[in-house]
Amino acid sequence: MSTTLSSFNPADPGDLVVRTETTGAEGTVAAVARARAAQPGWLAAGAAARSAALTRAAAAVEAAAAELTALVEREVGKPRTEAAGEVARTAAILRYYAQAPFAPTGAVHEPAAGEGLLLTRRRPHGVAGLITPWNFPLAIPVWKAAPALATGNTVVLKPAPEATACALRLAELLALPEGVLEVVVGGAEEGTALLAGADVVSFTGSTATGGSVVRACAARGIPVQAEMGGVNAALVLPDADIEQAAAHLAYAIAGYAGQKCTATSRIIAVGAAHQPLREALAKALAGQADCGPVISEAARDRLTGAVATALAGGARLVTGGRPVDRAGWFVEPTVLEQVPADHPLLSEEFFGPLAVLLPAADLDEAVALANASRHSLAASVHSGALDTALAAADRLSAGMIRVNAPSSGVDFHLPFGGSGAASFGPREQGQAALEFYTAGRTVSLLPGGGAR
């Protein structure tokens, strides 16, 4: 059933960015049907045509960079510098995957006996259903859609309601043939219909919704990947450059108001690093003036409520914790210490500029604390000794580990994903994505009609 969807500016809640009709379940089924009808032609157009289409799409994004930057800043509250960086990354992802149609899709093997050829090939699944979040309203849809399109799939994209305007404008700029990229607008109704019709599904969002997505796809026997966020740790060793580590952590906590699945939410200070890091963090976070708002009033209230219950349970403020007296959903960057062990801040993703400082006697205890999370997506290690950093990296369970850098950084040409409840299914991005959006085929070519 179609309803009206409105998306507002989180920095100015009275600013309506877009109001549009939702697609509804029937409209989503129709979008999948259009994508399915277009898929054979998109594949048959060949590698050169798909490569050229993605190259043109990259150029269109670059040409509209100023417009897109302003739209991202307005619709999801991303600070201008980060919004501009996301637009540039979106174009770069399209150019990266524009080369993928020319990559080998299989190999030739010798038969076990006799003459003939054995071939392996990878072929597209058909229609890729993509369910994307609001925090990277251009980059995440593209890092899912570009490899799917490059390998010959068509795409039906369901963006988060809070990023509707960004998704619709992106689809306009990509200007792909009819049916090759469909956008459905809405929420759970449209998402459910998409899961029922797609041939392969990629999801980024909350743990609860991701679990439902995985179960729905498993029931249909279709490939699925689900990225469900992280409760990410940063380990700071006594031999680290404390000022530099604090600067990296401040960015990983407060950059885009902590609304990144790779943001740092647990800081583990090892031994003598604890007190100087505590002081340096307070100073570094006080300088994070360009934090930006969180996405909604409900998100702000969840964060301030978590701080209040932690303080009531005996936690102490390192920095922040005060209300921000201005329009919009702003939260002061906050670090807490002595948080009760059973408090949700230590086990759940809160998606805001909020972190917990934890002491560890040594590296063994620090690694144990870091690995205690079920949502181990990203981690950072800060040390002046390469051997120490590598030893820590070898023992951490996170899917992505950065040394002497913020945890909140992603290289789009490398695999993306975590361990435990952070991710399900194959990795995203890079060459791993090309494999996810295709299925293997083994072909036996035997002379004279022989059989095996």
C-alpha positions in Angstrom: 0.0 0.0 0.0 1.4 3.4 -1.0 1.8 6.1 1.6 3.6 9.4 1.9 7.3 9.5 2.9 9.0 12.7 4.1 12.7 13.2 4.7 13.9 16.1 6.8 17.3 17.8 7.4 18.6 16.5 10.8 20.5 19.8 11.4 17.3 21.8 10.8 14.3 19.5 11.4 11.8 22.0 9.9 13.6 21.7 6.5 11.7 19.2 4.3 14.2 17.7 1.8 11.7 15.5 -0.1 8.2 14.3 0.2 7.1 11.4 -2.1 4.9 8.4 -2.4 6.2 5.1 -1.2 6.4 2.3 -3.8 4.4 -0.2 -1.9 4.6 -4.0 -2.1 2.9 -4.2 -5.5 5.1 -1.5 -6.9 8.2 -3.3 -5.6 7.1 -6.5 -7.3 6.6 -4.6 -10.5 10.1 -3.0 -10.1 11.6 -6.5 -9.7 9.7 -7.6 -12.8 11.1 -4.7 -14.9 14.6 -5.5 -13.7 14.2 -9.2 -14.5 13.0 -8.3 -18.0 16.0 -6.0 -18.6 18.6 -8.4 -17.3 19.2 -10.6 -20.3 19.7 -7.6 -22.5 22.0 -5.9 -20.0 24.2 -9.1 -20.0 24.0 -9.5 -23.7 25.1 -5.9 -24.3 28.6 -7.1 -23.5 31.6 -6.1 -21.4 32.3 -2.9 -23.3 28.8 -1.6 -23.0 28.6 -2.3 -19.3 32.1 -0.7 -18.8 31.1 2.4 -20.8 27.9 2.8 -18.8 29.7 2.7 -15.5 32.4 5.1 -16.8 29.6 7.5 -17.9 28.0 7.2 -14.5 31.3 8.1 -12.8 31.6 11.2 -15.0 28.0 12.2 -14.2 28.6 12.0 -10.5 31.8 14.1 -10.8 30.0 16.7 -12.9 27.3 17.0 -10.2 29.7 16.9 -7.3 28.7 20.3 -5.8 25.0 19.5 -6.0 25.5 16.0 -4.5 27.7 17.3 -1.7 25.0 19.8 -0.7 22.3 17.2 -0.9 24.2 14.7 1.3 24.9 17.5 3.8 21.3 18.5 3.9 19.5 15.2 3.9 21.6 13.2 6.3 23.6 15.9 8.1 27.0 14.9 7.0 29.6 17.7 7.4 30.5 19.3 4.1 34.1 18.0 4.0 33.0 14.4 4.6 30.0 14.8 2.2 32.4 16.0 -0.6 34.7 13.0 0.2 31.8 10.6 -0.1 30.9 12.0 -3.5 34.5 11.6 -4.7 34.6 8.1 -3.4 31.3 7.3 -5.2 32.8 8.3 -8.5 36.0 6.4 -7.8 34.0 3.2 -7.0 32.2 3.4 -10.3 35.5 3.9 -12.2 37.0 0.9 -10.4 34.2 -1.4 -11.3 34.0 -0.1 -14.8 37.1 -2.2 -15.5 35.5 -5.4 -14.0 33.5 -6.4 -17.1 36.8 -7.2 -18.8 38.2 -9.3 -16.0 38.4 -13.1 -16.5 35.2 -14.9 -15.5 36.7 -18.4 -15.3 39.5 -20.8 -16.2 40.4 -23.7 -18.6 41.4 -27.0 -17.1 42.8 -30.2 -18.4 40.4 -33.2 -18.4 41.2 -36.1 -16.1 41.6 -38.4 -19.1 41.3 -38.2 -22.8 40.6 -35.2 -25.0 38.4 -32.2 -24.3 38.3 -29.0 -22.3 36.9 -28.3 -18.8 35.8 -24.7 -18.3 34.8 -22.8 -15.2 32.8 -19.7 -15.6 31.0 -17.2 -13.3 27.6 -15.9 -14.4 25.3 -13.3 -12.9 22.5 -14.4 -10.6 19.8 -12.1 -12.2 18.2 -9.4 -10.1 20.2 -8.0 -7.2 18.2 -6.6 -4.3 20.1 -4.0 -2.4 18.9 -2.6 1.0 21.1 0.3 2.1 21.4 2.6 5.1 21.3 6.4 5.3 24.8 7.1 6.7 26.6 6.7 3.3 23.7 7.5 1.0 25.7 7.5 -2.2 28.8 5.3 -1.5 27.1 2.3 -0.1 24.4 2.0 -2.8 27.2 2.3 -5.4 29.6 -0.1 -3.8 26.8 -2.7 -3.9 25.3 -1.8 -7.3 28.5 -1.2 -9.3 29.9 -4.8 -9.0 26.4 -6.2 -9.5 25.9 -4.2 -12.7 29.5 -4.9 -13.9 28.9 -8.7 -13.8 25.6 -8.5 -15.7 23.0 -8.3 -13.0 20.3 -5.7 -12.9 19.5 -3.9 -9.6 16.6 -3.0 -7.4 17.7 -0.6 -4.7 15.7 0.1 -1.5 17.4 3.0 0.3 16.8 3.9 3.9 13.8 6.4 4.1 16.1 9.1 5.6 18.2 9.0 2.4 15.4 8.9 -0.2 16.4 12.1 -2.0 20.0 11.1 -2.4 19.0 7.7 -3.9 16.6 9.1 -6.3 19.0 11.8 -7.6 21.8 9.2 -7.8 19.6 7.0 -10.0 18.8 9.9 -12.3 22.5 10.8 -12.7 23.6 7.2 -13.5 21.1 7.2 -16.4 21.2 3.4 -17.0 18.9 1.7 -19.5 15.3 1.2 -18.5 14.9 -1.5 -15.9 18.6 -1.9 -15.2 18.5 0.1 -12.0 15.2 0.5 -10.2 14.7 2.4 -6.9 11.9 1.5 -4.6 10.9 4.0 -1.9 9.7 3.0 1.6 10.4 0.8 4.5 9.6 -2.7 5.8 6.8 -3.4 3.3 9.0 -2.7 0.3 12.0 -4.5 1.8 9.9 -7.6 2.4 8.6 -7.6 -1.1 12.1 -7.1 -2.5 13.4 -10.1 -0.4 10.7 -12.2 -1.9 11.6 -11.4 -5.5 15.4 -10.8 -5.8 17.9 -13.5 -6.9 20.7 -12.2 -4.7 20.5 -9.8 -1.7 23.0 -7.4 -0.1 22.0 -5.6 3.1 23.6 -3.0 5.4 21.7 -2.0 8.5 20.9 -3.0 12.1 21.5 -6.4 13.6 17.8 -7.1 14.2 16.8 -6.3 10.6 19.8 -8.1 9.2 18.9 -11.3 11.0 15.4 -11.2 9.4 17.0 -10.6 6.0 19.3 -13.5 6.3 16.5 -15.8 7.5 14.2 -14.7 4.6 17.0 -15.4 2.0 17.9 -18.7 3.5 14.3 -19.8 3.3 14.4 -19.1 -0.4 17.9 -20.5 -0.9 19.4 -17.3 -2.4 22.8 -15.8 -1.8 22.9 -13.1 0.9 25.4 -10.8 2.6 24.5 -8.7 5.6 26.7 -6.1 7.2 25.2 -5.3 10.6 27.6 -2.8 12.3 30.3 -3.0 15.0 31.2 -2.4 18.6 34.7 -1.5 17.6 37.8 -1.3 19.8 40.9 0.8 19.7 44.0 -0.5 21.5 46.5 2.1 22.6 49.8 0.8 23.8 52.2 2.7 26.2 54.8 3.2 23.4 52.2 4.9 21.1 52.4 8.6 20.1 49.6 9.5 22.6 48.8 12.8 21.0 48.5 11.3 17.5 46.5 8.4 18.9 44.1 10.8 20.6 43.6 12.7 17.3 42.9 9.5 15.4 40.4 8.4 18.1 38.7 11.7 18.2 38.0 11.4 14.5 36.9 7.8 14.8 34.5 8.7 17.6 33.1 12.1 16.5 33.6 12.1 12.7 30.1 12.3 11.2 28.8 12.2 14.8 30.0 8.6 15.1 27.5 7.4 12.6 29.8 4.9 10.8 29.7 1.2 11.4 33.5 1.4 11.7 33.5 4.1 14.3 35.4 3.5 17.6 33.1 2.9 20.6 35.6 1.2 23.0 39.0 2.6 23.8 41.3 0.2 25.5 44.3 1.9 27.1 47.1 -0.5 28.0 49.1 0.0 31.2 50.8 3.4 31.5 49.0 4.8 28.4 45.7 5.2 30.4 46.2 8.5 32.1 47.9 10.5 29.4 45.5 9.1 26.8 42.6 10.1 29.0 43.8 13.7 29.1 44.7 13.8 25.4 41.3 12.5 24.4 39.5 15.1 26.4 41.5 17.8 24.6 41.2 16.3 21.2 37.4 15.8 21.4 36.9 19.3 22.6 38.3 20.4 19.2 35.8 18.3 17.2 33.6 21.3 16.3 32.5 19.7 13.0 30.8 16.7 14.5 27.4 17.2 12.9 24.0 16.1 14.1 22.8 12.6 14.6 20.1 11.5 12.1 16.9 11.9 14.2 15.4 12.9 17.5 15.0 9.3 18.5 18.7 8.7 17.8 19.6 11.6 20.0 17.4 10.5 22.8 18.8 7.0 22.7 22.3 8.4 23.1 21.5 10.8 25.9 19.5 8.1 27.6 22.5 5.7 27.5 24.8 8.3 29.0 22.3 9.0 31.8 21.8 5.3 32.7 25.6 4.7 32.6 26.2 7.7 35.0 23.4 6.5 37.2 25.2 3.1 37.4 28.5 4.6 38.5 30.2 5.7 35.3 32.2 8.9 35.1 32.6 11.5 32.4 35.9 11.9 30.7 34.6 14.6 28.4 31.3 15.7 26.9 27.9 14.6 28.2 26.3 18.1 28.1 23.3 19.0 26.0 23.9 21.0 22.8 21.6 24.0 22.9 20.9 24.6 19.2 18.4 23.5 16.6 18.8 20.0 15.2 19.7 16.7 16.7 23.2 17.5 18.0 25.0 15.5 20.7 28.2 16.5 22.3 31.1 14.1 21.7 31.3 12.0 24.9 33.7 9.6 26.5 32.8 7.7 29.6 34.8 5.5 32.0 34.0 3.1 34.8 30.9 2.0 32.8 29.2 -1.0 34.5 30.2 -4.3 32.8 26.6 -5.1 32.0 25.7 -1.8 30.5 24.6 -1.9 26.8 27.3 0.6 25.8 29.8 -2.2 26.0 27.9 -4.6 23.9 25.6 -2.7 21.5 26.1 -0.3 18.6 24.7 3.1 19.6 25.7 4.9 16.4 26.7 8.3 17.8 29.7 10.3 19.1 30.0 8.2 22.2 32.8 5.9 23.5 33.9 4.1 26.6 37.4 4.2 28.0 38.6 0.9 29.4 42.0 0.1 31.2 44.0 -3.0 30.5 47.0 -4.2 32.4 48.7 -5.6 29.3 48.3 -6.6 25.7 46.8 -9.9 26.6 44.0 -8.3 28.6 43.5 -5.7 25.9 43.0 -8.3 23.2 40.6 -10.2 25.4 38.5 -7.1 26.0 38.5 -6.3 22.3 37.5 -9.8 21.3 34.7 -9.9 23.9 32.4 -8.2 21.4 30.1 -10.2 19.2 30.1 -7.3 16.7 33.8 -7.2 15.7 33.8 -5.3 12.5 36.8 -2.9 12.8 39.6 -2.3 15.2 42.7 0.0 15.5 46.0 -0.6 17.1 48.2 2.3 18.2 51.9 1.5 18.9 55.3 2.8 18.1 56.6 -0.8 17.6 55.7 -2.6 14.4 56.2 -6.0 15.9 53.8 -5.2 18.8 51.2 -3.8 16.4 51.4 -6.9 14.1 51.2 -9.2 17.1 48.1 -7.5 18.3 46.6 -7.5 14.8 47.2 -11.2 14.5 45.2 -11.9 17.6 42.2 -9.5 17.1 39.0 -11.1 15.7 37.9 -7.9 13.8 37.5 -8.2 10.1 39.4 -5.0 9.4 42.3 -3.8 11.5 44.1 -0.5 11.1 47.5 0.3 12.7 48.2 3.9 13.8 45.1 5.1 12.0 41.4 5.7 12.9 39.2 2.6 12.8 36.7 4.4 10.6 38.5 4.1 7.3 37.7 1.8 4.4 39.6 1.1 1.2 36.9 0.3 -1.4 39.2 -2.0 -3.4 39.7 -4.3 -0.4 37.2 -6.8 1.2 34.8 -5.3 3.7 33.2 -7.2 6.6 33.6 -8.3 10.2 33.2 -11.4 12.4 30.5 -12.7 14.7 27.3 -10.8 14.5 28.9 -7.9 12.6 28.6 -9.6 9.2 27.0 -12.6 7.6 28.0 -14.1 4.2 30.8 -13.2 1.8 32.7 -10.0 2.0 31.7 -6.8 0.2 33.8 -4.6 -2.1 36.9 -5.3 -4.2 37.2 -8.5 -6.1 35.2 -10.3 -3.4 32.1 -8.4 -4.6 32.5 -9.7 -8.1 32.4 -13.3 -6.8 29.4 -12.6 -4.6 27.2 -11.3 -7.5 28.0 -14.3 -9.7 27.6 -18.1 -9.5 30.1 -20.6 -10.7 29.5 -22.9 -13.6 31.6 -25.9 -14.7 31.4 -26.8 -18.4 32.8 -30.0 -19.9 33.6 -29.9 -23.7 34.2 -33.4 -24.9 34.9 -34.3 -28.5 32.6 -36.5 -30.5 29.7 -36.3 -28.0 31.6 -38.3 -25.4 30.2 -38.4 -21.9 31.7 -38.4 -18.4 
